[in-house]
Amino acid sequence: MPVNKNSHNSSGIFGTPAEPLFNNDENGSSAEILQDWLLNMAVVNTKEIKTSSSIQNIFTHGSWSECVFLMCDRFELPCQAKYAALEIFDRFMLKHIQDLYEHVQNTKSTKKKCDWECILERVKNQAFLRILSCCQIASKLSSHYKVITVKRAKRCLLDAGYSYSCESILQSEMRVLKTLSFNVSRTSCLDFIEILLEILGHNTSGEKFDVKVYHETAVKILTIICLHRHNIYDRLYLTTAGVAAGVLASSEEQNTKLAAVKTDKMLLSAAVVATAVNMNDSSLTQEVIIHLNKISEVPVEDIRDFMNVIIESIKQNISSLMNWRGTEQCKF
């Protein structure tokens, strides 16, 4: 259903429209603010690409992503919190494990290997608690009334079979914050998607493009990408590099290039928006890709290649899910 830019909830003086509200004439951002916002995000994105590493995003796929998303769903957190929590968890776990490894290496123990194995086992046992701590932090960044309190966190842990005191839960949250030097507020991929959609609707006056519908589809697509991140980026590498199937990057230079692509949120966001448009009305795909190229400066060919990879991956995952469910229908 098309979005009415001037619509509002009239159920009461405190009524607010469903979020996000795109291209609102009364409360929307001006073209100048949108331009500054996009430029700032592009600068941040470029900086992250330059500092990217092949060991990033280890904990942003598969069962790790699934656990984070399910926990956020349990607490009914907004979409922004899901992706913020996932990024916080990935950054924390990487830094946490590196710090522990350096600690073991700097000790004078004669059984460092045994010590390291014990530490890894403890890290594994604490993973659920760490995920909850990251979701707690993300909830405070994205909402003022749906934050995960210590009591709610403790109940969640008990339901999962873990017995932690309130003090331990607080200490875990503080451990995450200190490990990341309290630098937990980062621009997520969903932020990039929403600014691209806002500018897309602004530039086209929303006549053709129902950005609200595209946003709903884009969130689902982004979730699938997080669950199958490595497979999708491996497929993208094989497609763009033109190498034989099953042959992945092996040299340090190739791994560095692939890490930069995996870190590029502008590329991912443009591809997700293009995919969302394609799934709703394929006749508009080419026009939207051209618009996205002008907005983001991501090459048209890169957006199209990534979009095709995402579509193919989604088809494969839906097929496997349908086969697993037997005769039941699976709707995206």
VENFEN-V779360 format. One record per residue. N is the residue number from 1. SS is DSSP state (2 for helix, 1 for strand, 0 for the rest). Layout:
BEGIN
n,ss
N,SS
N,SS
END
This chain:
BEGIN
n,ss
1,0
2,0
3,0
4,0
5,0
6,0
7,0
8,0
9,0
10,0
11,0
12,0
13,0
14,0
15,0
16,0
17,0
18,0
19,0
20,0
21,0
22,0
23,0
24,0
25,0
26,0
27,0
28,0
29,0
30,0
31,2
32,2
33,2
34,2
35,2
36,2
37,2
38,2
39,2
40,2
41,2
42,2
43,2
44,2
45,2
46,2
47,2
48,2
49,2
50,2
51,0
52,0
53,0
54,0
55,0
56,0
57,0
58,0
59,0
60,0
61,0
62,2
63,2
64,2
65,2
66,2
67,2
68,2
69,2
70,2
71,2
72,2
73,2
74,2
75,0
76,0
77,0
78,0
79,2
80,2
81,2
82,2
83,2
84,2
85,2
86,2
87,2
88,2
89,2
90,2
91,2
92,2
93,2
94,2
95,2
96,2
97,2
98,2
99,2
100,2
101,2
102,2
103,2
104,2
105,2
106,2
107,0
108,0
109,0
110,0
111,0
112,2
113,2
114,2
115,2
116,2
117,2
118,2
119,2
120,2
121,2
122,2
123,2
124,2
125,2
126,0
127,2
128,2
129,2
130,2
131,2
132,2
133,2
134,2
135,2
136,2
137,2
138,2
139,2
140,2
141,2
142,2
143,0
144,0
145,0
146,0
147,0
148,0
149,0
150,2
151,2
152,2
153,2
154,2
155,2
156,2
157,2
158,2
159,2
160,0
161,0
162,0
163,0
164,0
165,0
166,2
167,2
168,2
169,2
170,2
171,2
172,2
173,2
174,2
175,2
176,2
177,2
178,2
179,2
180,0
181,0
182,0
183,0
184,0
185,0
186,0
187,0
188,0
189,2
190,2
191,2
192,2
193,2
194,2
195,2
196,2
197,2
198,2
199,2
200,2
201,2
202,2
203,2
204,2
205,0
206,0
207,0
208,0
209,0
210,0
211,2
212,2
213,2
214,2
215,2
216,2
217,2
218,2
219,2
220,2
221,2
222,2
223,2
224,2
225,2
226,2
227,2
228,0
229,2
230,2
231,2
232,2
233,2
234,2
235,2
236,2
237,2
238,2
239,2
240,2
241,2
242,0
243,0
244,0
245,0
246,0
247,0
248,0
249,0
250,0
251,0
252,2
253,2
254,2
255,2
256,2
257,2
258,2
259,2
260,2
261,2
262,2
263,2
264,0
265,2
266,2
267,2
268,2
269,2
270,2
271,2
272,2
273,2
274,2
275,2
276,2
277,2
278,2
279,2
280,2
281,0
282,2
283,2
284,2
285,2
286,2
287,2
288,2
289,2
290,2
291,2
292,2
293,2
294,2
295,2
296,2
297,0
298,0
299,0
300,2
301,2
302,2
303,2
304,2
305,2
306,2
307,2
308,2
309,2
310,2
311,2
312,2
313,2
314,2
315,2
316,2
317,2
318,2
319,2
320,2
321,2
322,2
323,2
324,2
325,2
326,0
327,0
328,0
329,0
330,0
331,0
332,0
END
